[in-house]
Amino acid sequence: MKGYVVLETGEQFEGVLFGAEQGKDIHAEIVFFTGMTGYQEVLSDPSFKGQMVVFTYPLIGNYGINQSDFESLKPQAEALLISELNVSGHHYESSQPLSDCLKQADIPYLTGVDTRAIVKRIRKNGDMRAVLTTNPDTVDFSASSPLGEQEVVSTVSVQNQVTFGAGERHVVLMDFGYKKSIVSELVAEGNKVTVVPYSTSFEEVASLEPDGILLSNGPGNPKQLVAELPIIRKLAETYPTLGICLGHQLLALAFGGDTEKLNFGHRGANQPVIDQKTNKVYMTSQNHSYVVKETSLAHTELQSRFFNINDGSIEGLEHKRLPVLSVQFHPEAHPGPSDSAQLFNLFKEMMSQGRESLYV
Ligand SMILES: NC(=O)CC[C@H](N)C(=O)O
């Protein structure tokens, strides 16, 4: 049926709407993803919870959906906006077309919509709220909370702990909405991984006798998780710790730093990042709206180490005394390049050598 996306600026764009009930509006934050491939990983990355994703690449669905590229047990994004949807999906591993997957998971999507124009509006006005609707005249933005004010991690974190692999080191992964690829990388590095709910106490984590802590990626504004910060700090002061994306932002907050929202987020597979310690540049996979504020680190024991070459924003930190490292980008890739996957190896070194290993 004919449908519309209505932006918070009041602008509206017409397309063909699938999977939405007549008269039932879908409210979400609208963000854009610039990768040419990777729609399956985007759809199933829990960090996209509460967001509708506009794909800048004009043809989506062309290689279908397979059984191995899901980043979590089910699709997580609130809705998708696609210029042209390929409804067959040609690939030898494809088990179903994207449209079938979206239908099964009850994820609405708008196709035939002017994604270029929408992305230009987002770049001008920033990530904002948007509504998918069949009736643009009745859209009411007061029906959803302002951006960054909703706590979403509790809707995606595991309820009970679960263990993967049987390696010699034991990593406890605090789950704020983890991607499967993070666990796969840790297991491939020879670690046993226990994923625990994000609200697990310090004592419970300690009783698992970890060699290291991984603070995972996840959806929403890191400041919604202030209650967890003392535990995160205590864990990082006790064990070698690696933070990824939301986990990186939480580490910064826990040690007294601050975060802020980018005008529009980094979501794509070709974000250049420099490691100032090694002078190496990585092409990285990214998906975030918030960043650590450089000035907020002055009175903390954290120092910035990685920077985004496009806009100069902080892409990673390390602690001055402790084996604590964090990155805003995704070394586990999926989707995107795995240039920075060796950071999992560095984490392994941190677990055996401590802070010394950070002098690479
Ligand atoms: N991928 C992530 O962990 C995202 C972190 C956070 N929700 C942000 O948007 O900045």
The ligand as a MOL file (V3000), in Angstrom:
LIG
                    3D

  0  0  0     0  0            999 V3000
M  V30 BEGIN CTAB
M  V30 COUNTS 10 9 0 0 0
M  V30 BEGIN ATOM
M  V30 1 N 27.0390 0.0050 18.1160 0
M  V30 2 C 26.9640 0.5570 19.3180 0
M  V30 3 O 27.3630 -0.0080 20.3400 0
M  V30 4 C 26.2720 1.8780 19.4000 0
M  V30 5 C 26.5060 2.6480 20.6720 0
M  V30 6 C 25.4900 3.7220 20.9450 0
M  V30 7 N 24.1750 3.1780 20.9940 0
M  V30 8 C 25.5680 4.8040 19.8760 0
M  V30 9 O 24.7140 4.8860 19.0360 0
M  V30 10 O 26.5000 5.5620 19.8620 0
M  V30 END ATOM
M  V30 BEGIN BOND
M  V30 1 1 1 2
M  V30 2 2 2 3
M  V30 3 1 2 4
M  V30 4 1 4 5
M  V30 5 1 5 6
M  V30 6 1 6 7
M  V30 7 1 6 8
M  V30 8 2 8 9
M  V30 9 1 8 10
M  V30 END BOND
M  V30 END CTAB
M  END
